[in-house]
Amino acid sequence: MRWAVVLVMSMTLGAATVPDLAELNRMIARFAPAELKVNTSALSAGDKQALQKLIEAARVIDDIFLSQRWSGNAGLRARLQEDTSELGKARLHYFDLNKGPWSELDGQIAFLSGVPPRKPLGANFYPEDMSKDEFETWAAKLPAAHQEQARGFFTVIRRGADKELTAVPYSKAYAQDLERAAKLLEEAASLTSNATLKDFLKVRAQAFRTDDYYASDVAWMKLDAPIDVTIGPYETYNDELLGYKAAFEAYVTLRDEQETAKMKNFADHIQEIENNLPLDAKYKNAKLGALAPIRVVNEVLATGDGAHGVRTAAFNLPNDERIVRAMGSKRVMLKNVQEAKFSKILQPIAARVLSAADQKDLSFDSFFTHILAHEMTHGIGPQANVRQSLKELHAAIEEAKADVTGLFMLQYLFDHKLLPAAERPLYTTFLASSFRTLRFGVHEAHGKGMAMQVNYLTDKGAFVAKVDGTFAVDFTKIKGAVRDLVHDLLEVEATGDYARAKKMLDELGVIRPAMARALDKLKDLPTDIEPIRPAS
């Protein structure tokens, strides 16, 4: 449905000044309310107090992100709060879902008047009138150290009184809010008795003041506590102009000890998976770095870049290549978010794209396990200069690579009796879940990467579109087709073959007629969830 939603809603938003109440309510209904339950009873008294401080700090992060997303966000939200009519409430509700006046499910088109028609590509990291060429011309004239800062994660670019560009460190640009957040982290550190949490919170508070995040990223990698918190500037997706600037986000979570323990089996075999990838040996990592920790957690609160539009079900951080080379990257699985997506979104989709017989193979365990495998396989295969070689194509190729390499990994574990065999649930659930991703549209990296996968596997005969409009897996062909696609994507990354990557995405990263018809049947279903915190 995402393709159909984008087409219909974009036409609606383009034809009218702003959506009316009925239209806004239809847009809001694409996010199914889902209560995320978390059990805090096992926390110590000190950790319960620390948790409240971390929730407060996360809300400060939300304020910072609003200003990063667009310079007018804070003032606009304040005005929306003053309108207590039903239309005013709906506008505020949808603003909060998107963290701004642009509808993410509709190609970032404005749903309010008096704002830019689309989200500025550079968000509020750069002057809105600045072009790529102006930035690169200016940056190229700077001394080497200043060039690094200008292109770095943790500066915003502003114009001085002379209209010339200048780089401003985050610690200065967001000084007041970052100091508030730092003090709350230090207060939380004083309340917890867990040494690793205490250490992380202290050094992350200092990083907010200095823009040096290395030590606190290392401390976050070593975090081993009932409260697992991710807070700071990480992903660069909001910088669609240059892809340099990191947005602030926070995930306050509690670790699921039982599920985290299950993950050790995956970690123990990751080098074995690397060694058996369908790729020329010269491109394989003979010795992976020590595998970073895997955490299964339940979300208490997400804010900032972690809480707008389609919600994150798992993440893989940090992005500092120095730490990734030395320690790998930490995988965090948001189990209660995944459970909500499965029940509120995937099950209704499966009821329309799978036959009644195949629906019996739909499995939350397979859904959950594949997301884990996806996150783990980001860290295997070619790593050197892949992002730089594939440029703007990297995100779609890498997301597709992680999807199918995750399938390959799980099949390897099945075949070697390292996991109980569950081929039918794995591939059937993946097929149904592909339509969940496709509804986000092929303009987005995950959606384009998924369209490429579905079309490739269909061309290989592994996915079959039936005359009744449902889809099925051909279990005689799926394993070989997945292996072929893993090979092709890993080879593209290993060789940095931009032309080949572009050809694959141009030819396969599209919505074909059978897929479009299936998506159209899903248009009345929610696209994603709206997490609701239980009343405390």
JODA-V618400 format. One record per residue. N is the residue number from 1. RES is the residue in three letters. BURIAL is 1 if it has 9 or more other ideal C-beta (glycine too) atoms within 8 Angstrom, else 0. Layout:
n->[N & N]
res->[RES & RES]
burial->[BURIAL & BURIAL]
This chain:
n->[1 & 2 & 3 & 4 & 5 & 6 & 7 & 8 & 9 & 10 & 11 & 12 & 13 & 14 & 15 & 16 & 17 & 18 & 19 & 20 & 21 & 22 & 23 & 24 & 25 & 26 & 27 & 28 & 29 & 30 & 31 & 32 & 33 & 34 & 35 & 36 & 37 & 38 & 39 & 40 & 41 & 42 & 43 & 44 & 45 & 46 & 47 & 48 & 49 & 50 & 51 & 52 & 53 & 54 & 55 & 56 & 57 & 58 & 59 & 60 & 61 & 62 & 63 & 64 & 65 & 66 & 67 & 68 & 69 & 70 & 71 & 72 & 73 & 74 & 75 & 76 & 77 & 78 & 79 & 80 & 81 & 82 & 83 & 84 & 85 & 86 & 87 & 88 & 89 & 90 & 91 & 92 & 93 & 94 & 95 & 96 & 97 & 98 & 99 & 100 & 101 & 102 & 103 & 104 & 105 & 106 & 107 & 108 & 109 & 110 & 111 & 112 & 113 & 114 & 115 & 116 & 117 & 118 & 119 & 120 & 121 & 122 & 123 & 124 & 125 & 126 & 127 & 128 & 129 & 130 & 131 & 132 & 133 & 134 & 135 & 136 & 137 & 138 & 139 & 140 & 141 & 142 & 143 & 144 & 145 & 146 & 147 & 148 & 149 & 150 & 151 & 152 & 153 & 154 & 155 & 156 & 157 & 158 & 159 & 160 & 161 & 162 & 163 & 164 & 165 & 166 & 167 & 168 & 169 & 170 & 171 & 172 & 173 & 174 & 175 & 176 & 177 & 178 & 179 & 180 & 181 & 182 & 183 & 184 & 185 & 186 & 187 & 188 & 189 & 190 & 191 & 192 & 193 & 194 & 195 & 196 & 197 & 198 & 199 & 200 & 201 & 202 & 203 & 204 & 205 & 206 & 207 & 208 & 209 & 210 & 211 & 212 & 213 & 214 & 215 & 216 & 217 & 218 & 219 & 220 & 221 & 222 & 223 & 224 & 225 & 226 & 227 & 228 & 229 & 230 & 231 & 232 & 233 & 234 & 235 & 236 & 237 & 238 & 239 & 240 & 241 & 242 & 243 & 244 & 245 & 246 & 247 & 248 & 249 & 250 & 251 & 252 & 253 & 254 & 255 & 256 & 257 & 258 & 259 & 260 & 261 & 262 & 263 & 264 & 265 & 266 & 267 & 268 & 269 & 270 & 271 & 272 & 273 & 274 & 275 & 276 & 277 & 278 & 279 & 280 & 281 & 282 & 283 & 284 & 285 & 286 & 287 & 288 & 289 & 290 & 291 & 292 & 293 & 294 & 295 & 296 & 297 & 298 & 299 & 300 & 301 & 302 & 303 & 304 & 305 & 306 & 307 & 308 & 309 & 310 & 311 & 312 & 313 & 314 & 315 & 316 & 317 & 318 & 319 & 320 & 321 & 322 & 323 & 324 & 325 & 326 & 327 & 328 & 329 & 330 & 331 & 332 & 333 & 334 & 335 & 336 & 337 & 338 & 339 & 340 & 341 & 342 & 343 & 344 & 345 & 346 & 347 & 348 & 349 & 350 & 351 & 352 & 353 & 354 & 355 & 356 & 357 & 358 & 359 & 360 & 361 & 362 & 363 & 364 & 365 & 366 & 367 & 368 & 369 & 370 & 371 & 372 & 373 & 374 & 375 & 376 & 377 & 378 & 379 & 380 & 381 & 382 & 383 & 384 & 385 & 386 & 387 & 388 & 389 & 390 & 391 & 392 & 393 & 394 & 395 & 396 & 397 & 398 & 399 & 400 & 401 & 402 & 403 & 404 & 405 & 406 & 407 & 408 & 409 & 410 & 411 & 412 & 413 & 414 & 415 & 416 & 417 & 418 & 419 & 420 & 421 & 422 & 423 & 424 & 425 & 426 & 427 & 428 & 429 & 430 & 431 & 432 & 433 & 434 & 435 & 436 & 437 & 438 & 439 & 440 & 441 & 442 & 443 & 444 & 445 & 446 & 447 & 448 & 449 & 450 & 451 & 452 & 453 & 454 & 455 & 456 & 457 & 458 & 459 & 460 & 461 & 462 & 463 & 464 & 465 & 466 & 467 & 468 & 469 & 470 & 471 & 472 & 473 & 474 & 475 & 476 & 477 & 478 & 479 & 480 & 481 & 482 & 483 & 484 & 485 & 486 & 487 & 488 & 489 & 490 & 491 & 492 & 493 & 494 & 495 & 496 & 497 & 498 & 499 & 500 & 501 & 502 & 503 & 504 & 505 & 506 & 507 & 508 & 509 & 510 & 511 & 512 & 513 & 514 & 515 & 516 & 517 & 518 & 519 & 520 & 521 & 522 & 523 & 524 & 525 & 526 & 527 & 528 & 529 & 530 & 531 & 532 & 533 & 534 & 535 & 536]
res->[MET & ARG & TRP & ALA & VAL & VAL & LEU & VAL & MET & SER & MET & THR & LEU & GLY & ALA & ALA & THR & VAL & PRO & ASP & LEU & ALA & GLU & LEU & ASN & ARG & MET & ILE & ALA & ARG & PHE & ALA & PRO & ALA & GLU & LEU & LYS & VAL & ASN & THR & SER & ALA & LEU & SER & ALA & GLY & ASP & LYS & GLN & ALA & LEU & GLN & LYS & LEU & ILE & GLU & ALA & ALA & ARG & VAL & ILE & ASP & ASP & ILE & PHE & LEU & SER & GLN & ARG & TRP & SER & GLY & ASN & ALA & GLY & LEU & ARG & ALA & ARG & LEU & GLN & GLU & ASP & THR & SER & GLU & LEU & GLY & LYS & ALA & ARG & LEU & HIS & TYR & PHE & ASP & LEU & ASN & LYS & GLY & PRO & TRP & SER & GLU & LEU & ASP & GLY & GLN & ILE & ALA & PHE & LEU & SER & GLY & VAL & PRO & PRO & ARG & LYS & PRO & LEU & GLY & ALA & ASN & PHE & TYR & PRO & GLU & ASP & MET & SER & LYS & ASP & GLU & PHE & GLU & THR & TRP & ALA & ALA & LYS & LEU & PRO & ALA & ALA & HIS & GLN & GLU & GLN & ALA & ARG & GLY & PHE & PHE & THR & VAL & ILE & ARG & ARG & GLY & ALA & ASP & LYS & GLU & LEU & THR & ALA & VAL & PRO & TYR & SER & LYS & ALA & TYR & ALA & GLN & ASP & LEU & GLU & ARG & ALA & ALA & LYS & LEU & LEU & GLU & GLU & ALA & ALA & SER & LEU & THR & SER & ASN & ALA & THR & LEU & LYS & ASP & PHE & LEU & LYS & VAL & ARG & ALA & GLN & ALA & PHE & ARG & THR & ASP & ASP & TYR & TYR & ALA & SER & ASP & VAL & ALA & TRP & MET & LYS & LEU & ASP & ALA & PRO & ILE & ASP & VAL & THR & ILE & GLY & PRO & TYR & GLU & THR & TYR & ASN & ASP & GLU & LEU & LEU & GLY & TYR & LYS & ALA & ALA & PHE & GLU & ALA & TYR & VAL & THR & LEU & ARG & ASP & GLU & GLN & GLU & THR & ALA & LYS & MET & LYS & ASN & PHE & ALA & ASP & HIS & ILE & GLN & GLU & ILE & GLU & ASN & ASN & LEU & PRO & LEU & ASP & ALA & LYS & TYR & LYS & ASN & ALA & LYS & LEU & GLY & ALA & LEU & ALA & PRO & ILE & ARG & VAL & VAL & ASN & GLU & VAL & LEU & ALA & THR & GLY & ASP & GLY & ALA & HIS & GLY & VAL & ARG & THR & ALA & ALA & PHE & ASN & LEU & PRO & ASN & ASP & GLU & ARG & ILE & VAL & ARG & ALA & MET & GLY & SER & LYS & ARG & VAL & MET & LEU & LYS & ASN & VAL & GLN & GLU & ALA & LYS & PHE & SER & LYS & ILE & LEU & GLN & PRO & ILE & ALA & ALA & ARG & VAL & LEU & SER & ALA & ALA & ASP & GLN & LYS & ASP & LEU & SER & PHE & ASP & SER & PHE & PHE & THR & HIS & ILE & LEU & ALA & HIS & GLU & MET & THR & HIS & GLY & ILE & GLY & PRO & GLN & ALA & ASN & VAL & ARG & GLN & SER & LEU & LYS & GLU & LEU & HIS & ALA & ALA & ILE & GLU & GLU & ALA & LYS & ALA & ASP & VAL & THR & GLY & LEU & PHE & MET & LEU & GLN & TYR & LEU & PHE & ASP & HIS & LYS & LEU & LEU & PRO & ALA & ALA & GLU & ARG & PRO & LEU & TYR & THR & THR & PHE & LEU & ALA & SER & SER & PHE & ARG & THR & LEU & ARG & PHE & GLY & VAL & HIS & GLU & ALA & HIS & GLY & LYS & GLY & MET & ALA & MET & GLN & VAL & ASN & TYR & LEU & THR & ASP & LYS & GLY & ALA & PHE & VAL & ALA & LYS & VAL & ASP & GLY & THR & PHE & ALA & VAL & ASP & PHE & THR & LYS & ILE & LYS & GLY & ALA & VAL & ARG & ASP & LEU & VAL & HIS & ASP & LEU & LEU & GLU & VAL & GLU & ALA & THR & GLY & ASP & TYR & ALA & ARG & ALA & LYS & LYS & MET & LEU & ASP & GLU & LEU & GLY & VAL & ILE & ARG & PRO & ALA & MET & ALA & ARG & ALA & LEU & ASP & LYS & LEU & LYS & ASP & LEU & PRO & THR & ASP & ILE & GLU & PRO & ILE & ARG & PRO & ALA & SER]
burial->[1 & 1 & 1 & 1 & 1 & 1 & 0 & 1 & 1 & 1 & 0 & 1 & 1 & 0 & 0 & 1 & 0 & 0 & 1 & 0 & 0 & 0 & 1 & 1 & 1 & 0 & 1 & 1 & 0 & 1 & 1 & 1 & 0 & 1 & 0 & 1 & 0 & 1 & 0 & 1 & 0 & 0 & 1 & 0 & 0 & 1 & 1 & 1 & 1 & 1 & 1 & 0 & 1 & 1 & 1 & 1 & 1 & 1 & 1 & 1 & 1 & 1 & 1 & 1 & 1 & 1 & 1 & 1 & 1 & 1 & 0 & 0 & 1 & 1 & 0 & 1 & 1 & 0 & 0 & 1 & 0 & 0 & 1 & 0 & 0 & 0 & 1 & 1 & 1 & 1 & 1 & 1 & 1 & 1 & 1 & 0 & 1 & 1 & 1 & 1 & 1 & 1 & 1 & 1 & 1 & 1 & 1 & 0 & 1 & 1 & 1 & 1 & 0 & 0 & 1 & 0 & 0 & 1 & 1 & 1 & 0 & 1 & 1 & 1 & 1 & 1 & 0 & 0 & 0 & 1 & 0 & 0 & 0 & 1 & 1 & 0 & 0 & 1 & 1 & 0 & 0 & 1 & 0 & 0 & 0 & 1 & 1 & 0 & 1 & 1 & 0 & 0 & 1 & 1 & 1 & 1 & 1 & 1 & 0 & 0 & 0 & 0 & 0 & 0 & 1 & 0 & 1 & 1 & 1 & 1 & 1 & 0 & 1 & 1 & 0 & 0 & 1 & 1 & 1 & 1 & 1 & 1 & 1 & 1 & 1 & 1 & 1 & 1 & 1 & 0 & 1 & 1 & 0 & 1 & 0 & 1 & 1 & 1 & 1 & 1 & 1 & 1 & 1 & 1 & 1 & 1 & 1 & 1 & 1 & 0 & 1 & 0 & 1 & 1 & 1 & 1 & 1 & 1 & 1 & 1 & 1 & 1 & 1 & 0 & 1 & 1 & 1 & 1 & 1 & 1 & 1 & 1 & 1 & 1 & 1 & 1 & 0 & 1 & 1 & 1 & 1 & 1 & 0 & 1 & 1 & 1 & 1 & 1 & 1 & 1 & 1 & 1 & 1 & 1 & 1 & 1 & 0 & 0 & 1 & 1 & 0 & 0 & 1 & 0 & 1 & 1 & 1 & 0 & 1 & 1 & 0 & 0 & 1 & 1 & 0 & 0 & 1 & 0 & 1 & 0 & 0 & 0 & 1 & 1 & 0 & 0 & 0 & 1 & 1 & 0 & 1 & 1 & 0 & 1 & 1 & 1 & 1 & 1 & 1 & 1 & 1 & 1 & 1 & 1 & 1 & 1 & 1 & 1 & 1 & 0 & 1 & 0 & 1 & 1 & 1 & 1 & 1 & 1 & 1 & 1 & 0 & 0 & 1 & 1 & 0 & 0 & 1 & 1 & 1 & 1 & 1 & 1 & 1 & 1 & 1 & 1 & 1 & 1 & 1 & 1 & 1 & 1 & 1 & 1 & 1 & 1 & 1 & 1 & 1 & 1 & 0 & 1 & 1 & 1 & 1 & 0 & 0 & 1 & 1 & 0 & 1 & 1 & 1 & 0 & 0 & 1 & 1 & 1 & 1 & 1 & 1 & 1 & 1 & 1 & 1 & 1 & 1 & 1 & 1 & 1 & 1 & 0 & 0 & 0 & 0 & 1 & 0 & 0 & 1 & 1 & 0 & 0 & 1 & 1 & 1 & 1 & 1 & 1 & 1 & 1 & 1 & 1 & 1 & 1 & 1 & 1 & 1 & 1 & 1 & 1 & 1 & 1 & 1 & 1 & 0 & 0 & 0 & 0 & 1 & 0 & 0 & 1 & 1 & 1 & 1 & 1 & 1 & 1 & 1 & 1 & 1 & 1 & 1 & 1 & 1 & 1 & 1 & 1 & 1 & 1 & 1 & 1 & 0 & 0 & 0 & 1 & 1 & 1 & 1 & 1 & 1 & 1 & 1 & 1 & 1 & 1 & 1 & 1 & 0 & 1 & 0 & 1 & 1 & 1 & 0 & 1 & 0 & 0 & 0 & 1 & 1 & 1 & 1 & 1 & 0 & 0 & 1 & 1 & 0 & 1 & 1 & 1 & 1 & 1 & 1 & 1 & 1 & 1 & 1 & 1 & 1 & 1 & 1 & 1 & 0 & 1 & 1 & 1 & 0 & 1 & 1 & 1 & 0 & 1 & 1 & 0 & 0 & 1 & 1 & 1 & 1 & 0 & 0 & 0 & 1 & 1 & 1 & 1 & 1 & 1 & 1 & 1 & 1 & 0 & 1 & 1 & 1 & 1 & 1 & 1 & 1 & 0 & 1 & 0 & 0 & 0]
